[in-house]
Amino acid sequence: MKNRDIDQDTLAAYLQQMETLMGLDLDDTRRQELHVQFSRIAAMAQPLMAFTLDERQEVAGVYQP
């Protein structure tokens, strides 16, 4: 598994773009907290994203009641 941490500058740019696209006006405190939370999410997702799948991995079925 490769350890690929998210680039903090890229994350900041993403959050700025989303703020603009959604028409939000965030103060610096809230913007910083979002940055912290997204960094945590990226850290939690990293092991899953690094897991390699076979090229012909069977897709899971869709539940239909």
N, CA, C and O of each residue as an XYZ file, in Angstrom:
260
protein
N       0.831     -1.190      0.000
C       0.000      0.000      0.000
C       0.870      1.246      0.000
O       1.848      1.341      0.742
N       0.501      2.192     -0.838
C       1.213      3.462     -0.874
C       0.568      4.434      0.087
O      -0.655      4.467      0.225
N       1.391      5.226      0.751
C       0.864      6.256      1.646
C       0.864      7.571      0.888
O       1.920      8.167      0.674
N      -0.313      8.029      0.478
C      -0.429      9.279     -0.258
C      -1.287     10.244      0.548
O      -2.516     10.186      0.509
N      -0.632     11.117      1.266
C      -1.354     12.120      2.035
C      -1.858     13.202      1.102
O      -1.239     13.494      0.079
N      -2.984     13.795      1.462
C      -3.542     14.867      0.651
C      -2.688     16.121      0.801
O      -2.263     16.468      1.903
N      -2.445     16.790     -0.311
C      -1.683     18.031     -0.308
C      -2.551     19.127      0.324
O      -3.677     19.367     -0.112
N      -2.022     19.777      1.339
C      -2.798     20.776      2.082
C      -3.156     21.988      1.224
O      -4.224     22.574      1.404
N      -2.280     22.370      0.296
C      -2.595     23.483     -0.608
C      -3.735     23.111     -1.551
O      -4.602     23.934     -1.846
N      -3.728     21.871     -2.018
C      -4.797     21.394     -2.889
C      -6.119     21.374     -2.140
O      -7.151     21.763     -2.687
N      -6.093     20.927     -0.905
C      -7.298     20.899     -0.086
C      -7.833     22.309      0.142
O      -9.038     22.538      0.039
N      -6.955     23.248      0.450
C      -7.378     24.636      0.666
C      -8.005     25.213     -0.602
O      -9.010     25.920     -0.532
N      -7.414     24.912     -1.758
C      -7.968     25.398     -3.025
C      -9.336     24.776     -3.293
O     -10.247     25.459     -3.761
N      -9.483     23.486     -2.999
C     -10.767     22.803     -3.178
C     -11.842     23.438     -2.304
O     -12.947     23.718     -2.771
N     -11.514     23.662     -1.037
C     -12.495     24.261     -0.130
C     -12.876     25.670     -0.582
O     -14.038     26.062     -0.468
N     -11.915     26.429     -1.090
C     -12.203     27.774     -1.591
C     -13.137     27.715     -2.800
O     -14.069     28.512     -2.908
N     -12.885     26.777     -3.702
C     -13.747     26.621     -4.873
C     -15.162     26.222     -4.471
O     -16.132     26.747     -5.018
N     -15.287     25.301     -3.524
C     -16.608     24.871     -3.079
C     -17.352     26.010     -2.377
O     -18.565     26.155     -2.531
N     -16.628     26.802     -1.620
C     -17.235     27.958     -0.955
C     -17.807     28.911     -2.006
O     -18.912     29.432     -1.851
N     -17.045     29.131     -3.068
C     -17.492     30.018     -4.141
C     -18.671     29.420     -4.896
O     -19.672     30.100     -5.121
N     -18.561     28.146     -5.292
C     -19.626     27.499     -6.056
C     -20.938     27.426     -5.290
O     -22.013     27.556     -5.877
N     -20.852     27.217     -3.980
C     -22.059     27.085     -3.162
C     -22.570     28.428     -2.656
O     -23.621     28.495     -2.017
N     -21.839     29.482     -2.935
C     -22.269     30.807     -2.505
C     -22.209     30.991     -1.002
O     -23.028     31.709     -0.428
N     -21.243     30.344     -0.359
C     -21.100     30.450      1.089
C     -20.158     31.589      1.439
O     -19.257     31.926      0.670
N     -20.373     32.170      2.593
C     -19.479     33.208      3.096
C     -18.996     32.754      4.467
O     -19.600     33.074      5.491
N     -17.895     32.004      4.472
C     -17.377     31.432      5.712
C     -16.360     32.362      6.350
O     -15.557     32.994      5.664
N     -16.407     32.436      7.680
C     -15.360     33.195      8.367
C     -14.119     32.306      8.489
O     -14.183     31.103      8.238
N     -13.002     32.902      8.872
C     -11.731     32.167      8.925
C     -11.771     30.985      9.889
O     -11.169     29.945      9.619
N     -12.474     31.138     11.008
C     -12.564     30.056     11.991
C     -13.276     28.844     11.401
O     -12.806     27.714     11.536
N     -14.398     29.082     10.754
C     -15.164     27.979     10.163
C     -14.412     27.355      8.987
O     -14.436     26.137      8.810
N     -13.755     28.176      8.194
C     -12.963     27.679      7.069
C     -11.836     26.775      7.571
O     -11.572     25.721      6.993
N     -11.176     27.196      8.651
C     -10.085     26.396      9.226
C     -10.619     25.075      9.782
O      -9.973     24.038      9.634
N     -11.781     25.104     10.414
C     -12.372     23.875     10.949
C     -12.739     22.912      9.820
O     -12.543     21.704      9.950
N     -13.267     23.437      8.717
C     -13.554     22.585      7.563
C     -12.275     21.939      7.037
O     -12.267     20.762      6.676
N     -11.215     22.707      6.999
C      -9.921     22.190      6.541
C      -9.459     21.043      7.444
O      -8.981     20.020      6.955
N      -9.600     21.213      8.745
C      -9.220     20.164      9.700
C     -10.069     18.912      9.482
O      -9.543     17.800      9.450
N     -11.381     19.095      9.331
C     -12.278     17.949      9.166
C     -12.002     17.198      7.862
O     -11.988     15.967      7.847
N     -11.782     17.931      6.768
C     -11.477     17.277      5.501
C     -10.137     16.554      5.563
O      -9.975     15.504      4.940
N      -9.184     17.094      6.295
C      -7.900     16.409      6.480
C      -8.100     15.103      7.240
O      -7.472     14.094      6.921
N      -8.964     15.120      8.233
C      -9.266     13.898      8.995
C      -9.955     12.862      8.115
O      -9.626     11.677      8.163
N     -10.907     13.314      7.317
C     -11.614     12.404      6.414
C     -10.629     11.763      5.441
O     -10.681     10.557      5.201
N      -9.734     12.570      4.883
C      -8.735     12.047      3.946
C      -7.830     11.026      4.624
O      -7.481     10.010      4.023
N      -7.449     11.288      5.866
C      -6.590     10.353      6.597
C      -7.316      9.036      6.861
O      -6.709      7.968      6.778
N      -8.614      9.102      7.181
C      -9.382      7.882      7.427
C      -9.594      7.096      6.136
O      -9.608      5.866      6.159
N      -9.758      7.784      5.024
C     -10.028      7.125      3.748
C      -8.769      6.561      3.098
O      -8.864      5.702      2.221
N      -7.608      7.023      3.505
C      -6.353      6.645      2.854
C      -6.132      5.133      2.779
O      -5.776      4.645      1.706
N      -6.322      4.362      3.857
C      -6.104      2.909      3.740
C      -7.045      2.249      2.729
O      -6.636      1.338      2.009
N      -8.283      2.694      2.672
C      -9.234      2.133      1.714
C      -8.843      2.495      0.286
O      -8.884      1.648     -0.607
N      -8.466      3.748      0.070
C      -8.093      4.191     -1.269
C      -6.795      3.537     -1.743
O      -6.585      3.386     -2.947
N      -5.931      3.152     -0.818
C      -4.655      2.532     -1.175
C      -4.793      1.032     -1.447
O      -3.868      0.419     -1.980
N      -5.916      0.441     -1.095
C      -6.122     -0.989     -1.280
C      -6.238     -1.303     -2.770
O      -7.086     -0.747     -3.468
N      -5.391     -2.183     -3.236
C      -5.417     -2.519     -4.661
C      -6.452     -3.602     -4.942
O      -6.604     -4.555     -4.178
N      -7.144     -3.438     -6.034
C      -8.137     -4.410     -6.473
C      -7.620     -5.120     -7.715
O      -6.868     -4.554     -8.508
N      -8.040     -6.370     -7.867
C      -7.723     -7.078     -9.097
C      -8.367     -6.345    -10.266
O      -9.387     -5.673    -10.118
N      -7.746     -6.492    -11.428
C      -8.271     -5.812    -12.599
C      -9.689     -6.273    -12.928
O     -10.499     -5.496    -13.434
N      -9.977     -7.510    -12.646
C     -11.296     -8.048    -12.961
C     -12.084     -8.347    -11.683
O     -12.745     -9.381    -11.579
N     -12.009     -7.452    -10.736
C     -12.724     -7.612     -9.471
C     -14.230     -7.631     -9.734
O     -14.752     -6.770    -10.441
N     -14.917     -8.609     -9.168
C     -16.355     -8.709     -9.359
C     -17.059     -7.591     -8.597
O     -16.751     -7.321     -7.436
N     -17.994     -6.955     -9.262
C     -18.747     -5.863     -8.662
C     -19.825     -6.450     -7.759
O     -20.457     -7.450     -8.101
N     -20.028     -5.829     -6.619
C     -21.059     -6.289     -5.687
C     -22.438     -6.048     -6.286
O     -22.653     -5.088     -7.026
N     -23.354     -6.924     -5.958
C     -24.715     -6.778     -6.439
C     -25.437     -5.628     -5.756
O     -24.997     -5.132     -4.719
N     -26.530     -5.219     -6.336
C     -27.343     -4.138     -5.785
C     -28.518     -4.761     -5.047
O     -29.236     -5.597     -5.597
N     -28.710     -4.350     -3.797
C     -29.810     -4.873     -2.992
C     -31.135     -4.373     -3.545
O     -31.315     -3.176     -3.770
N     -32.049     -5.289     -3.757
C     -33.397     -4.933     -4.195
C     -34.373     -5.694     -3.320
O     -34.424     -6.923     -3.372
N     -35.152     -4.976     -2.513
C     -36.093     -5.662     -1.611
C     -37.198     -6.383     -2.363
O     -38.062     -7.005     -1.745
